[in-house]
Amino acid sequence: MVTQIELARRLGLDVSSVNKILNRRQGPVFRPETVKRVFKVARELGFDFNKLKFHHRRRHPRRQVAIATEIYLYTRDGSLYDQGVATLRDLSQCGARISDIALPHNTLPTEPFSITLRPMVGPLDDVEIRGQIVRLHMEEATSFGIDFDKIDASLARRMKKLVN
């Protein structure tokens, strides 16, 4: 397996420079030719790009909200696994954090599943939002981040007004 050290030696650069370029870190600006050359040589030598640490960048701003919502968990085949209530928090146009989860089974499916949210009050009380869990938080109480599936233009406009 090719390492960043080997890439740096081959390119005649510092290891820290190669690391900053590969991880697209903020800081010193490298010439575009240097960046292209690092990625080209990395590909040619078979560098494993999956080992890089990419920083998460939000696509849309988030807003702190607390909206009571019904929550429905569906298995891969579309059958209802469980339903209960939760609180919709940290809302953005593409996702949210779900907390205060109360489900009768008190478990999540072990197989892939989808989530449907139906806010019960507030500006989204007449919509249904589908999504997938992307982050699970197990602090004092369980909460999870959800990435919304494709939402229609009307809902996107309403959510944009709500979070901006």
Number of C-alpha atoms within 10 A of each C-alpha: 7 11 13 18 15 15 21 18 12 12 16 10 14 14 17 12 17 23 18 17 20 18 14 14 14 8 8 9 10 11 8 9 8 14 17 12 12 22 17 12 14 23 12 9 14 12 17 13 12 7 7 11 12 11 9 6 6 9 10 14 13 19 15 13 16 16 20 21 22 19 25 18 23 18 16 13 8 10 10 14 16 18 19 16 21 22 21 26 21 16 24 24 23 20 24 22 22 27 19 14 18 15 16 9 11 10 10 12 14 7 7 12 19 20 21 19 24 21 22 16 12 10 13 17 13 10 12 15 17 20 21 18 18 12 12 13 13 9 7 6 9 12 19 17 21 22 19 21 15 11 14 8 9 9 15 15 11 13 17 17 11 16 16 11
